[in-house]
Amino acid sequence: MNTMDIAIKKVELIEWLARLRDENLIQQIEIIKQGSIKELHEQRTPKKLEDLEARLEQSEKAITGGRVHTQQEIENHFNARFNK
């Protein structure tokens, strides 16, 4: 599925959810959402000390290499991109 198809599916789901009145179904969707958030967190959390150390080393290289941005720069970027 390409990016446009996914965007269309998301809009369709949002519209469907906005009309949904079945409390049991809404609760089931909430459970799926919570599981998805937990799974994403677990995927991003290093499992071993070596993984954490590798991430720290990568971050330090980015900092010393000047590949960092201030909070204001990031906010400006996203405001320019999404608040048209």
DSSP file (Angstrom, degrees, kcal/mol; ACC not computed):
  #  RESIDUE AA STRUCTURE BP1 BP2  ACC     N-H-->O    O-->H-N    N-H-->O    O-->H-N    TCO  KAPPA ALPHA  PHI   PSI    X-CA   Y-CA   Z-CA
    1    1 A M              0   0    0      0, 0.0     2,-0.1     0, 0.0     0, 0.0   0.000 360.0 360.0 360.0 129.7    0.0    0.0    0.0
    2    2 A N     >  -     0   0    0      1,-0.1     4,-2.2     4,-0.0     5,-0.2  -0.288 360.0 -97.2 -84.6 174.0    1.5    3.4   -1.0
    3    3 A T  H  > S+     0   0    0      1,-0.2     4,-2.2     2,-0.2     5,-0.1   0.857 122.6  51.2 -59.9 -39.3    1.6    6.5    1.1
    4    4 A M  H  > S+     0   0    0      2,-0.2     4,-2.3     1,-0.2    -1,-0.2   0.910 109.1  50.6 -67.1 -41.5   -1.5    8.0   -0.5
    5    5 A D  H  > S+     0   0    0      1,-0.2     4,-2.4     2,-0.2    -2,-0.2   0.903 110.8  49.6 -61.6 -40.8   -3.6    4.9    0.0
    6    6 A I  H  X S+     0   0    0     -4,-2.2     4,-2.5     2,-0.2    -2,-0.2   0.913 109.7  51.0 -64.6 -42.2   -2.6    4.9    3.7
    7    7 A A  H  X S+     0   0    0     -4,-2.2     4,-2.1     1,-0.2    -2,-0.2   0.903 111.2  48.2 -62.1 -41.3   -3.6    8.5    4.0
    8    8 A I  H  X S+     0   0    0     -4,-2.3     4,-2.4     2,-0.2    -1,-0.2   0.922 110.9  50.6 -65.1 -44.2   -7.0    7.8    2.5
    9    9 A K  H  X S+     0   0    0     -4,-2.4     4,-2.6     1,-0.2    -2,-0.2   0.898 108.8  52.6 -60.3 -41.3   -7.5    4.8    4.7
   10   10 A K  H  X S+     0   0    0     -4,-2.5     4,-2.6     2,-0.2    -1,-0.2   0.928 109.8  47.7 -61.5 -45.2   -6.7    6.9    7.8
   11   11 A V  H  X S+     0   0    0     -4,-2.1     4,-2.5     1,-0.2    -2,-0.2   0.914 111.6  50.9 -62.4 -42.5   -9.2    9.6    6.8
   12   12 A E  H  X S+     0   0    0     -4,-2.4     4,-2.4     1,-0.2    -1,-0.2   0.913 111.4  48.1 -61.0 -42.8  -11.8    6.9    6.2
   13   13 A L  H  X S+     0   0    0     -4,-2.6     4,-3.1     2,-0.2    -2,-0.2   0.904 110.5  51.2 -65.0 -41.2  -11.1    5.4    9.6
   14   14 A I  H  X S+     0   0    0     -4,-2.6     4,-2.3     2,-0.2    -2,-0.2   0.926 111.5  47.4 -61.6 -44.8  -11.3    8.8   11.3
   15   15 A E  H  X S+     0   0    0     -4,-2.5     4,-1.1     2,-0.2    -1,-0.2   0.912 113.6  48.1 -62.5 -42.2  -14.7    9.5    9.7
   16   16 A W  H >X S+     0   0    0     -4,-2.4     4,-1.0     1,-0.2     3,-0.6   0.924 111.7  49.4 -64.0 -45.3  -15.9    6.0   10.7
   17   17 A L  H 3< S+     0   0    0     -4,-3.1     3,-0.5     1,-0.2    -1,-0.2   0.870 105.0  58.6 -61.9 -37.5  -14.7    6.5   14.3
   18   18 A A  H 3< S+     0   0    0     -4,-2.3    -1,-0.2     1,-0.2    -2,-0.2   0.816 112.3  40.2 -62.9 -29.6  -16.4    9.9   14.5
   19   19 A R  H << S+     0   0    0     -4,-1.1    -1,-0.2    -3,-0.6    -2,-0.2   0.581  89.5 116.3 -92.7 -11.9  -19.8    8.2   13.7
   20   20 A L     <  +     0   0    0     -4,-1.0    -3,-0.0    -3,-0.5    -4,-0.0  -0.344  29.8 168.2 -66.6 133.8  -19.2    5.2   15.9
   21   21 A R        +     0   0    0     -2,-0.1     2,-0.8     5,-0.0    -1,-0.1   0.450  40.4 111.1-121.7  -7.6  -21.6    4.8   18.8
   22   22 A D     >  -     0   0    0      1,-0.2     4,-2.2     2,-0.1     5,-0.2  -0.607  49.4-164.4 -76.6 106.4  -20.9    1.2   19.9
   23   23 A E  H  > S+     0   0    0     -2,-0.8     4,-2.4     1,-0.2    -1,-0.2   0.858  86.6  54.0 -62.7 -37.1  -19.2    1.5   23.3
   24   24 A N  H  > S+     0   0    0      2,-0.2     4,-2.1     1,-0.2    -1,-0.2   0.920 110.0  46.8 -63.5 -43.2  -17.9   -2.0   23.3
   25   25 A L  H  > S+     0   0    0      2,-0.2     4,-2.3     1,-0.2    -2,-0.2   0.894 110.7  52.6 -66.0 -39.6  -16.2   -1.6   19.9
   26   26 A I  H  X S+     0   0    0     -4,-2.2     4,-2.2     1,-0.2    -2,-0.2   0.911 109.0  50.1 -62.4 -41.6  -14.8    1.7   21.1
   27   27 A Q  H  X S+     0   0    0     -4,-2.4     4,-2.0     2,-0.2    -2,-0.2   0.894 109.6  51.0 -63.5 -40.1  -13.3    0.0   24.1
   28   28 A Q  H  X S+     0   0    0     -4,-2.1     4,-2.0     2,-0.2    -2,-0.2   0.899 109.9  49.7 -63.9 -40.2  -11.8   -2.7   21.9
   29   29 A I  H  X S+     0   0    0     -4,-2.3     4,-2.5     1,-0.2    -2,-0.2   0.893 108.6  53.4 -65.1 -39.5  -10.2   -0.1   19.7
   30   30 A E  H  X S+     0   0    0     -4,-2.2     4,-2.6     2,-0.2    -2,-0.2   0.890 107.5  51.2 -61.7 -40.0   -8.8    1.6   22.8
   31   31 A I  H  X S+     0   0    0     -4,-2.0     4,-2.3     2,-0.2    -2,-0.2   0.910 110.4  48.8 -63.6 -42.8   -7.2   -1.7   23.9
   32   32 A I  H  X S+     0   0    0     -4,-2.0     4,-2.2     2,-0.2    -2,-0.2   0.918 111.1  50.8 -62.0 -43.6   -5.6   -2.1   20.5
   33   33 A K  H  X S+     0   0    0     -4,-2.5     4,-2.3     2,-0.2    -2,-0.2   0.933 110.5  47.9 -60.9 -47.2   -4.3    1.5   20.6
   34   34 A Q  H  X S+     0   0    0     -4,-2.6     4,-2.4     1,-0.2    -1,-0.2   0.900 111.7  50.4 -61.9 -41.4   -2.8    1.0   24.1
   35   35 A G  H  X S+     0   0    0     -4,-2.3     4,-2.6     1,-0.2    -1,-0.2   0.881 109.7  51.3 -62.8 -38.3   -1.2   -2.3   22.9
   36   36 A S  H  X S+     0   0    0     -4,-2.2     4,-2.4     2,-0.2    -2,-0.2   0.901 110.0  48.5 -66.1 -41.7    0.3   -0.6   19.9
   37   37 A I  H  X S+     0   0    0     -4,-2.3     4,-2.2     2,-0.2    -2,-0.2   0.922 113.2  47.6 -64.4 -44.0    1.7    2.2   22.0
   38   38 A K  H  X S+     0   0    0     -4,-2.4     4,-2.4     1,-0.2    -2,-0.2   0.919 112.0  49.8 -63.4 -43.9    3.3   -0.3   24.4
   39   39 A E  H  X S+     0   0    0     -4,-2.6     4,-2.2     1,-0.2    -1,-0.2   0.904 110.0  50.6 -62.2 -42.3    4.7   -2.3   21.6
   40   40 A L  H  X S+     0   0    0     -4,-2.4     4,-1.7     1,-0.2    -1,-0.2   0.912 110.3  49.9 -62.4 -42.5    6.2    0.7   19.9
   41   41 A H  H  X S+     0   0    0     -4,-2.2     4,-1.1     1,-0.2    -2,-0.2   0.922 110.9  49.2 -61.2 -44.3    7.9    1.7   23.2
   42   42 A E  H  < S+     0   0    0     -4,-2.4    -1,-0.2     1,-0.2    -2,-0.2   0.862 109.1  52.9 -64.9 -35.6    9.3   -1.8   23.7
   43   43 A Q  H  < S+     0   0    0     -4,-2.2    -1,-0.2     1,-0.2    -2,-0.2   0.856 112.5  44.6 -66.9 -34.2   10.7   -1.8   20.1
   44   44 A R  H  < S+     0   0    0     -4,-1.7    -1,-0.2    -5,-0.2    -2,-0.2   0.616  94.3  90.9 -87.0 -12.9   12.4    1.5   20.7
   45   45 A T  S  < S-     0   0    0     -4,-1.1     7,-0.0    -3,-0.2     2,-0.0  -0.728  84.1-117.5 -88.5 124.2   13.9    0.7   24.1
   46   46 A P        -     0   0    0      0, 0.0    -2,-0.1     0, 0.0    -1,-0.1  -0.330  19.1-159.5 -59.9 138.0   17.3   -0.9   24.0
   47   47 A K  S    S+     0   0    0     -4,-0.1     2,-0.3     1,-0.0    -2,-0.0   0.746  71.6  42.7 -90.0 -26.9   17.3   -4.5   25.4
   48   48 A K  S  > S-     0   0    0      1,-0.1     4,-1.9     0, 0.0     3,-0.3  -0.858  79.9-121.0-123.2 155.7   21.0   -4.7   26.1
   49   49 A L  H  > S+     0   0    0     -2,-0.3     4,-2.6     1,-0.2     5,-0.2   0.860 114.4  58.2 -59.4 -36.8   23.6   -2.4   27.6
   50   50 A E  H  > S+     0   0    0      1,-0.2     4,-2.2     2,-0.2    -1,-0.2   0.881 104.3  51.0 -62.9 -38.4   25.6   -2.6   24.4
   51   51 A D  H  > S+     0   0    0     -3,-0.3     4,-2.1     2,-0.2    -1,-0.2   0.918 111.2  47.6 -65.1 -43.0   22.6   -1.3   22.4
   52   52 A L  H  X S+     0   0    0     -4,-1.9     4,-2.4     1,-0.2    -2,-0.2   0.918 111.6  50.1 -63.6 -43.6   22.2    1.6   24.7
   53   53 A E  H  X S+     0   0    0     -4,-2.6     4,-2.5     1,-0.2    -1,-0.2   0.884 109.0  52.3 -62.9 -38.7   25.9    2.4   24.6
   54   54 A A  H  X S+     0   0    0     -4,-2.2     4,-2.3     2,-0.2    -1,-0.2   0.899 110.1  48.4 -64.5 -40.5   25.8    2.2   20.8
   55   55 A R  H  X S+     0   0    0     -4,-2.1     4,-2.3     2,-0.2    -2,-0.2   0.905 111.2  50.2 -65.9 -40.8   23.0    4.7   20.7
   56   56 A L  H  X S+     0   0    0     -4,-2.4     4,-2.5     2,-0.2    -2,-0.2   0.915 110.7  49.2 -62.8 -42.8   24.8    7.0   23.1
   57   57 A E  H  X S+     0   0    0     -4,-2.5     4,-2.2     1,-0.2    -2,-0.2   0.908 110.5  50.9 -62.6 -41.9   27.9    6.9   21.0
   58   58 A Q  H  X S+     0   0    0     -4,-2.3     4,-1.9     1,-0.2    -1,-0.2   0.903 111.2  48.6 -62.4 -41.2   25.9    7.7   17.9
   59   59 A S  H  X S+     0   0    0     -4,-2.3     4,-2.2     2,-0.2    -2,-0.2   0.905 109.7  51.5 -64.9 -42.4   24.3   10.7   19.7
   60   60 A E  H  X S+     0   0    0     -4,-2.5     4,-2.7     1,-0.2     5,-0.2   0.885 108.8  51.0 -63.3 -38.9   27.7   11.9   20.8
   61   61 A K  H  X S+     0   0    0     -4,-2.2     4,-1.9     2,-0.2     6,-0.2   0.889 109.1  51.5 -65.1 -38.8   29.0   11.8   17.2
   62   62 A A  H  <>S+     0   0    0     -4,-1.9     5,-2.8     2,-0.2     4,-0.2   0.906 111.8  47.1 -63.9 -41.2   26.0   13.7   16.0
   63   63 A I  H ><5S+     0   0    0     -4,-2.2     3,-1.5     1,-0.2    -2,-0.2   0.952 114.4  44.5 -65.7 -50.3   26.6   16.4   18.6
   64   64 A T  H 3<5S+     0   0    0     -4,-2.7    -1,-0.2     1,-0.3    -2,-0.2   0.796 112.3  54.6 -66.6 -26.3   30.4   16.7   18.0
   65   65 A G  T 3<5S-     0   0    0     -4,-1.9    -1,-0.3    -5,-0.2    -2,-0.2   0.442 115.4-116.0 -85.3   0.1   29.6   16.7   14.2
   66   66 A G  T < 5S+     0   0    0     -3,-1.5     2,-1.1    -4,-0.2    -3,-0.2   0.676  71.7 137.2  77.0  16.3   27.2   19.6   14.6
   67   67 A R      < +     0   0    0     -5,-2.8     2,-0.3    -6,-0.2    -1,-0.1  -0.385  41.3 103.0 -94.7  57.6   24.2   17.5   13.5
   68   68 A V        -     0   0    0     -2,-1.1     2,-0.3    -5,-0.2    -5,-0.0  -0.920  52.3-155.1-133.4 159.8   21.9   18.9   16.1
   69   69 A H        -     0   0    0     -2,-0.3     2,-0.1     3,-0.0    -2,-0.0  -0.972  20.4-114.8-135.8 149.5   19.1   21.5   16.1
   70   70 A T     >  -     0   0    0     -2,-0.3     4,-2.0     1,-0.1     5,-0.2  -0.369  32.2-110.5 -76.0 162.6   17.6   23.7   18.8
   71   71 A Q  H  > S+     0   0    0      1,-0.2     4,-2.6     2,-0.2     5,-0.2   0.899 120.5  53.7 -57.9 -41.1   14.0   23.3   19.9
   72   72 A Q  H  > S+     0   0    0      1,-0.2     4,-2.7     2,-0.2    -1,-0.2   0.895 106.1  51.8 -63.5 -40.5   13.2   26.6   18.2
   73   73 A E  H  > S+     0   0    0      2,-0.2     4,-2.2     1,-0.2    -1,-0.2   0.907 111.5  47.5 -61.9 -41.6   14.6   25.4   14.9
   74   74 A I  H  X S+     0   0    0     -4,-2.0     4,-2.4     2,-0.2     5,-0.2   0.927 112.2  48.9 -66.2 -45.3   12.6   22.2   15.0
   75   75 A E  H  X S+     0   0    0     -4,-2.6     4,-2.6     1,-0.2     5,-0.2   0.919 111.5  49.9 -61.0 -43.5    9.4   24.1   15.9
   76   76 A N  H  X S+     0   0    0     -4,-2.7     4,-2.4     2,-0.2    -1,-0.2   0.910 109.8  51.7 -61.0 -42.4   10.0   26.6   13.1
   77   77 A H  H  X S+     0   0    0     -4,-2.2     4,-1.9     1,-0.2    -2,-0.2   0.947 114.4  41.2 -59.4 -50.3   10.6   23.7   10.6
   78   78 A F  H  X S+     0   0    0     -4,-2.4     4,-2.7     2,-0.2     5,-0.4   0.850 113.4  53.2 -71.9 -33.2    7.3   21.9   11.5
   79   79 A N  H  X S+     0   0    0     -4,-2.6     4,-2.0    -5,-0.2    -1,-0.2   0.919 111.7  46.3 -64.2 -42.1    5.3   25.1   11.7
   80   80 A A  H  < S+     0   0    0     -4,-2.4    -2,-0.2    -5,-0.2    -1,-0.2   0.861 117.5  44.3 -66.4 -35.4    6.5   26.1    8.2
   81   81 A R  H  < S+     0   0    0     -4,-1.9     3,-0.2    -5,-0.2    -2,-0.2   0.880 127.8  22.3 -78.5 -38.5    5.7   22.6    6.9
   82   82 A F  H  < S+     0   0    0     -4,-2.7     2,-0.3     1,-0.2    -3,-0.2   0.600 111.1  65.2-111.2 -13.4    2.3   21.9    8.5
   83   83 A N     <        0   0    0     -4,-2.0    -1,-0.2    -5,-0.4    -2,-0.1  -0.353 360.0 360.0-106.4  52.6    0.8   25.3    9.3
   84   84 A K              0   0    0     -2,-0.3    -1,-0.2    -3,-0.2    -4,-0.1   0.464 360.0 360.0 -80.7 360.0    0.4   26.6    5.7
